[in-house]
Amino acid sequence: MKTILKKLKKEAVFTAAFILALISCFIIKPDVKYLSYVDLKVIALLFSLMAVVAGLKSINVFTVCAEKIISKASDMRELTAILLALPFFLSALITNDVALITFVPFAIETLRICSKEDKIIYIVVLQSIFANIGSMFTPMGNPQNLYIYSYYGISAVEFLKITLPVFMLSCALLIICLFPVKREKLNRSNKSEYKINKKFFIFYMFFAILALAAVFISKQSFTFFVALLIFASVFIFDRNVLKNIDWFLLLTFICFFIFVGNAGRIDSLRSIMESAVKGHEFICSVILSQFISNVPCAVMLSGFTKNYAALLLGVNTGGLGTLVASLASLIAFRLYSGYKKADKKKYLLFFSAANLIFLLILSAFCSIMLYKYF
């Protein structure tokens, strides 16, 4: 019993999500509709990406690539620019979740090698922020964008017209975040002797291509096929990698899906939302996202408004703030927590402060933009 309690205490986010889901189950008794709560495609996609990243990490791909990145960067500020720009720009193409699953471990390994572990919290927190706001730019950048883009039938031109100004502001904010970083020289004396296992590199890169293809191909059957193929292949040829997958993260997602699904069926909550949303789409979506995350918030509020511009900007801006405001932020925290020298309290303090600052800046900018143009 003590072992279980110790584990639950260590997995605080999962424990909170589980308690919320359990409480909601007493309010809305389990029935057939529960089967529609969990987005199995998201779970399958997350597993596929996590397995690939765990596999690539196990054969030292991140270590070797980190050494090459360090050799190209002239100082710490330049290295920081690279580590922040990668998830910021690529999140618009491969989604914020994928960008963080890929580049957070990469950043941690890079900073470890060049003896700059004191910068890990600063960079990982900013990676999570810039992955969230960078993914706002395109319809495929994150799940809520895809949903709103499809639900309202927005044209690509109209979509970019809404998101481009915020994206440009975000580019400026990224540059500003580089100024606190001193131009310290990088320590290259501790260069690792690790080498990449070529056989398994080909193995995992093949599955990496399949996993990324599953991101862009909307067919659910293909996503499930890829997840099953990766699981079976890794289990047969490299099963130790399965131990390095964050299974609690997947369980946390499932618990959140159950909680949100039940919350949407509470009549009193829906009644409050209906009266509160009209004319206040932006602020409502920002606030609600802080408690149930921006993806389910987009789904829940879309039934109460036709103002897709305010909703789109609201749920994306609302991804900043609390740890659960965006599940991508949760992913970054879980990945950081796996770091041996992780200081979770320090991380959460800086995360909260930085997210609050970005939330206030983007909220003010989006409010002015909506008032003038939408």
C-alpha positions in Angstrom: 0.0 0.0 0.0 2.9 2.4 0.9 4.5 1.7 -2.5 1.3 2.5 -4.3 0.8 5.8 -2.3 4.4 6.7 -3.0 4.0 6.1 -6.7 0.7 8.2 -6.8 2.4 11.0 -4.9 5.2 11.0 -7.5 2.7 11.0 -10.3 0.8 14.0 -8.9 -0.7 15.1 -12.3 -2.0 11.6 -13.0 -3.4 11.3 -9.5 -5.3 14.7 -9.9 -6.7 13.6 -13.2 -7.8 10.3 -11.9 -9.6 11.9 -8.9 -11.4 14.4 -11.2 -12.4 11.5 -13.5 -13.6 9.4 -10.6 -15.7 12.2 -9.1 -17.3 13.0 -12.5 -18.2 9.3 -12.7 -20.3 9.6 -9.6 -22.1 12.6 -11.1 -22.6 11.0 -14.5 -23.0 7.3 -14.1 -21.1 5.1 -16.5 -23.1 4.2 -19.7 -22.6 3.6 -23.4 -21.7 7.2 -24.1 -18.5 6.7 -22.1 -17.1 4.8 -25.1 -17.1 8.0 -27.1 -15.1 10.0 -24.5 -11.6 8.7 -25.1 -10.0 9.8 -28.3 -8.3 6.5 -29.1 -6.6 8.1 -32.1 -4.8 10.6 -30.0 -3.8 7.9 -27.5 -2.5 5.7 -30.3 -0.6 8.5 -31.9 1.0 9.6 -28.6 2.1 6.0 -28.0 3.6 5.7 -31.5 5.6 8.9 -31.1 6.7 8.2 -27.5 7.9 4.7 -28.5 9.9 6.1 -31.5 11.5 8.8 -29.3 12.3 6.3 -26.6 13.9 4.0 -29.1 16.0 6.8 -30.7 17.1 7.9 -27.3 18.1 4.4 -26.4 20.5 4.2 -29.3 22.1 7.6 -28.5 20.6 9.5 -31.5 19.9 12.6 -29.3 23.4 12.5 -27.8 25.2 12.4 -31.1 22.9 15.0 -32.7 23.4 17.2 -29.6 27.1 17.1 -30.1 26.8 18.3 -33.7 24.4 21.1 -32.7 26.9 22.2 -30.0 29.7 22.3 -32.5 27.6 24.6 -34.8 26.5 27.0 -32.1 29.1 29.6 -31.2 27.7 30.4 -27.7 24.9 29.7 -25.3 22.6 32.4 -26.7 22.9 30.9 -30.2 22.2 27.4 -28.8 19.1 28.7 -27.0 17.9 30.2 -30.2 18.2 26.9 -32.0 16.5 24.9 -29.2 13.5 27.3 -29.1 13.2 27.9 -32.8 12.9 24.1 -33.6 9.6 23.4 -31.7 8.3 26.9 -32.4 8.4 26.7 -36.2 8.0 22.9 -36.6 4.9 22.8 -34.3 3.0 24.5 -37.0 3.7 21.5 -39.3 3.9 18.5 -37.0 1.7 19.7 -34.1 2.8 21.0 -30.7 2.6 17.6 -29.0 4.9 16.0 -31.6 7.3 18.9 -31.4 7.6 18.7 -27.6 7.9 14.9 -27.5 10.8 15.3 -30.0 12.6 18.3 -28.9 12.3 18.4 -25.1 14.4 15.2 -24.7 16.8 16.6 -27.3 17.2 19.9 -25.4 17.8 18.2 -22.1 20.5 15.9 -23.7 22.1 18.8 -25.5 22.4 20.9 -22.4 23.6 18.0 -20.3 26.5 17.4 -22.7 27.6 21.0 -22.8 27.4 21.3 -19.0 24.6 23.8 -19.1 22.1 21.9 -17.0 21.2 25.0 -15.1 19.5 26.3 -18.2 17.2 23.3 -18.7 14.2 24.7 -16.9 14.4 28.0 -18.7 14.6 26.4 -22.1 12.1 23.5 -21.6 9.5 25.9 -20.2 9.9 28.3 -23.1 9.9 25.3 -25.5 6.4 24.4 -24.2 5.2 28.0 -24.6 6.5 28.5 -28.1 5.3 25.1 -29.3 1.8 26.1 -28.1 1.8 29.5 -29.7 3.7 28.4 -32.8 1.2 25.6 -33.5 -1.6 28.3 -33.6 -0.4 29.4 -37.0 -1.8 26.5 -39.2 -4.9 24.3 -39.1 -2.8 21.2 -38.6 -0.7 22.8 -35.8 -2.9 21.4 -33.0 -6.1 19.4 -32.4 -8.3 22.5 -31.6 -7.2 24.2 -34.8 -8.2 21.2 -36.9 -11.5 21.0 -35.1 -12.4 24.7 -35.5 -11.1 24.7 -39.1 -13.4 21.8 -40.0 -16.4 22.6 -37.8 -16.8 26.1 -39.2 -15.6 25.4 -42.7 -13.0 28.2 -42.6 -10.9 28.7 -45.7 -7.1 28.5 -45.4 -6.7 32.2 -46.3 -9.2 33.3 -43.7 -7.6 31.0 -41.1 -4.1 32.5 -41.7 -5.6 36.0 -41.7 -6.6 35.4 -38.1 -3.5 33.7 -36.9 -0.7 35.5 -38.8 -0.6 38.6 -36.6 -0.2 36.6 -33.4 2.5 34.4 -35.1 4.5 37.5 -36.0 4.2 38.8 -32.4 5.4 35.4 -31.2 8.5 35.7 -33.4 9.3 39.0 -31.7 8.8 37.5 -28.3 11.1 34.6 -29.1 13.9 37.0 -29.9 13.2 39.0 -26.7 13.6 35.7 -24.7 17.1 35.3 -26.0 18.4 38.5 -24.4 18.5 37.2 -20.8 20.8 34.4 -22.0 24.5 35.4 -21.8 26.9 34.7 -24.6 28.7 32.1 -22.6 31.1 29.8 -24.4 30.0 26.2 -24.7 32.0 23.4 -23.0 33.0 20.9 -25.6 35.6 19.1 -23.6 33.2 16.5 -22.4 32.3 15.2 -25.8 30.6 11.9 -25.6 32.0 8.7 -27.1 28.5 7.3 -27.9 27.8 6.0 -31.3 24.5 5.2 -33.0 23.5 1.6 -33.7 22.9 1.8 -37.4 20.6 -1.2 -37.5 18.2 0.1 -34.9 18.5 3.6 -36.3 17.0 2.4 -39.6 14.5 0.4 -37.6 13.3 3.5 -35.5 13.5 6.0 -38.4 11.2 3.8 -40.4 8.6 3.9 -37.6 9.2 7.6 -37.1 8.2 8.2 -40.7 5.1 6.0 -40.2 4.2 7.8 -37.0 4.5 11.3 -38.6 2.5 10.0 -41.6 -0.2 9.1 -39.1 -0.3 12.7 -37.9 -1.2 13.9 -41.4 -3.3 11.1 -42.6 -6.8 11.5 -41.0 -7.8 7.8 -41.2 -8.2 6.4 -37.8 -7.6 2.8 -39.0 -4.1 3.8 -40.3 -3.2 5.4 -36.9 -4.2 2.2 -35.1 -2.4 0.0 -37.6 0.8 2.1 -37.1 0.5 1.9 -33.3 0.0 -1.8 -33.3 2.8 -2.4 -35.7 5.2 -0.3 -33.6 4.2 -2.0 -30.4 4.6 -5.5 -31.9 7.9 -4.7 -33.6 9.4 -3.1 -30.5 8.2 -5.9 -28.3 9.8 -8.5 -30.5 13.1 -6.8 -31.3 13.8 -4.2 -28.6 11.3 -4.7 -25.7 13.4 -2.9 -23.1 12.4 0.3 -24.8 8.8 -0.3 -23.7 9.9 0.3 -20.1 11.0 3.8 -21.0 7.6 4.8 -22.3 5.6 7.1 -20.0 2.6 5.0 -19.5 1.3 7.3 -16.8 1.1 10.1 -19.3 -1.2 8.0 -21.5 -3.4 7.1 -18.5 -3.5 10.8 -17.6 -4.9 11.7 -21.0 -7.5 9.0 -20.6 -8.6 10.4 -17.2 -8.8 13.9 -18.6 -11.0 12.6 -21.5 -13.4 11.0 -19.1 -13.6 14.1 -16.9 -14.2 16.4 -19.8 -16.8 14.0 -21.4 -18.8 13.9 -18.2 -18.4 17.7 -17.6 -20.1 18.3 -21.0 -23.1 16.3 -19.8 -23.8 18.2 -16.7 -26.8 20.3 -17.5 -26.1 23.1 -15.0 -22.6 23.6 -16.4 -23.9 23.7 -20.0 -26.6 26.2 -19.0 -24.0 28.5 -17.4 -21.8 28.2 -20.5 -24.7 29.0 -22.8 -25.5 32.3 -21.1 -21.9 33.3 -20.5 -20.3 32.6 -23.9 -22.4 34.8 -26.2 -20.4 38.0 -26.9 -17.6 36.9 -24.6 -16.1 34.0 -26.6 -12.5 35.0 -26.3 -12.4 35.5 -22.5 -14.6 32.5 -21.8 -12.4 30.2 -23.9 -9.3 31.5 -22.2 -10.7 31.0 -18.7 -12.3 27.6 -19.4 -9.1 26.3 -21.0 -7.3 26.8 -17.7 -9.4 24.1 -16.1 -10.2 21.6 -18.8 -7.5 22.3 -21.5 -8.0 24.1 -24.8 -8.9 21.1 -27.0 -12.1 20.0 -25.1 -12.8 23.7 -24.5 -13.0 24.3 -28.3 -15.4 21.4 -28.7 -17.6 22.5 -25.8 -17.9 26.2 -26.8 -18.3 25.7 -30.5 -21.9 24.8 -30.0 -22.7 28.1 -28.4 -21.1 30.6 -30.9 -20.6 31.4 -34.6 -17.7 33.8 -33.8 -14.9 31.4 -34.9 -12.2 34.1 -34.9 -12.7 34.8 -31.2 -12.9 31.1 -30.3 -9.8 30.2 -32.4 -7.7 32.9 -30.7 -9.2 32.2 -27.3 -8.5 28.5 -27.1 -5.0 29.0 -28.5 -4.2 31.8 -26.1 -5.9 29.8 -23.4 -3.3 27.1 -23.9 -1.0 29.3 -21.9 -1.5 29.6 -18.1 -2.0 26.4 -16.0 -0.3 23.1 -16.6 -3.5 21.5 -17.9 -4.5 24.4 -20.1 -2.7 22.6 -22.9 -2.0 18.9 -22.9 1.2 19.8 -24.8 2.5 21.6 -21.6 1.6 18.5 -19.6 3.8 16.5 -22.0 6.7 18.9 -21.6 6.4 18.6 -17.8 6.3 14.9 -17.8 9.3 14.7 -20.1 11.2 17.1 -17.8 10.2 15.0 -14.8 12.0 12.0 -16.2 15.2 13.9 -16.0 17.3 12.6 -13.1 18.1 16.0 -11.7 14.6 17.4 -12.2 13.5 20.1 -9.7 9.7 20.0 -10.2 8.9 22.8 -7.8 11.3 25.2 -9.5 10.0 24.1 -12.9 6.4 24.8 -11.9 7.2 28.2 -10.4 9.0 29.4 -13.5 6.3 27.7 -15.7 3.5 29.6 -13.9 5.3 33.0 -14.0 6.4 32.7 -17.6 3.0 31.4 -18.8 1.2 34.3 -16.9 3.3 36.9 -18.7 2.8 35.4 -22.1 -0.9 34.9 -21.4 -1.3 38.6 -20.5 0.6 39.8 -23.5 -1.2 37.6 -26.0 -4.6 38.2 -24.4 -4.2 42.0 -24.7 -3.0 41.7 -28.3 -5.8 39.4 -29.4 -8.4 41.5 -27.6 -7.3 44.6 -29.5 -7.1 42.6 -32.8 -10.6 41.2 -32.3 -12.0 44.7 -31.5 -10.5 46.3 -34.6 -10.8 43.7 -37.2 -13.3 41.0 -36.2 
